[in-house]
Amino acid sequence: MIVCQHGFEVEIAYDGKTAIEKARQFRPEILLCDVMMPDMNGVEVAIQMRTIHPECRIVLISGQAGVPDLLQEARLRGQEFELLLKPTHPSELLDHLRSLK
């Protein structure tokens, strides 16, 4: 675990499967997840996270064109997720994450 200088305790994962494994032990308050990742996309991670930790706030981030289709598929499965578009300035991202605490 990394303690960020901005007051967040952070676990980092570079793919969806690792994110899920870490979340089972870390129990995050907030999941910030890129949508386009190897193994499993961020929408799939978010759906699994809701099963594991329903209280976790989920913020997806992406700049890819195909993301609205993935979000629509999630809506059809009864899942709604917040999406931040890239590029997002770091200070705006931090402000947004702080507002979720």
N, C-alpha and C positions, 0 to 999 in steps of 0.2 A: 504494500500500500504506500502511496505517495501522499504527503500532505502538501497541497498546493499553497503557494504564497497568498492566494486569494481566499483562503479559509475552507476549502473543500478537501475532503479525503478522497483520493482518486485511485481507482484500479483501472488498468489499461488492458484492453484486449484488441488484437488485430484481426480477429475473425469472429464470426457469430458463435461458433461452438465454444470457443474459449470464453467469450462474454457470458454465456449461459452458465458455464462451469464456475466462473468466478462469482457470478451473482448468487449462486446457491449458497456460497459461504459468506460473501461480503454483505449481502442484503442491502443493496443501494437504495437511497431515498429517491435518486434521480438517475435515469439511464439516458445518456446522450449517445446516440448511435447513428453512424453514417448508414444510409440506406444501401448503397452499393458496396458490398464486401465479398471476400471469398467465402466459399462453403455455403453460407446461408445469408440471405439479404437481411437488412435491418428491420424490415416489416415482419419477417418470420421471427427474428429475435424478439421484437416487441410483443408479438402474440404469445410466445412462450414465456416471456417475462411476466406478462399479466397473469398467467397461470401460476407461476412460481411465487411472485410477489405482487399481488393485486394492488397493494398500496403504493407501489413505485410509480413515480411520475416519469413519463416517457416523452423524450423529445428526439425526433428524427431530424437528420440534417442531410441535405443533398443538393446537388446542382445538376443532376442528370435528367434528361428529358423523359425517360420511361417511368419515373417515380409516380406520377399521378395514376397510372394503370395499377401499380402495386398497391397504392392506397385505396383505390376503388375495390380491388379484390378483398382487401382487409375489411372495408365497409360492408361488403356483401356477407362477410363472416361475422358481422356484428362488432367489429373493432374500429375505433376511430383514434387516430394519432395526430399529434401536432407535428408540423413540418416547418423547419427553418430552412431558408434557401441560402445556398452558398453563392457568392462569398458573404460571410457575416463577419463584421468587425469584432475582434476579440472582446472589446469592452462592452459591446452590445450583447454578445453571448453571455458574458459574466453577469451583466445586469439581469438578463432574462432568467438565468439559472438561479440567481439569488431570489428572484421574485417567486420561484416555485417552492422555496424552503418553508 
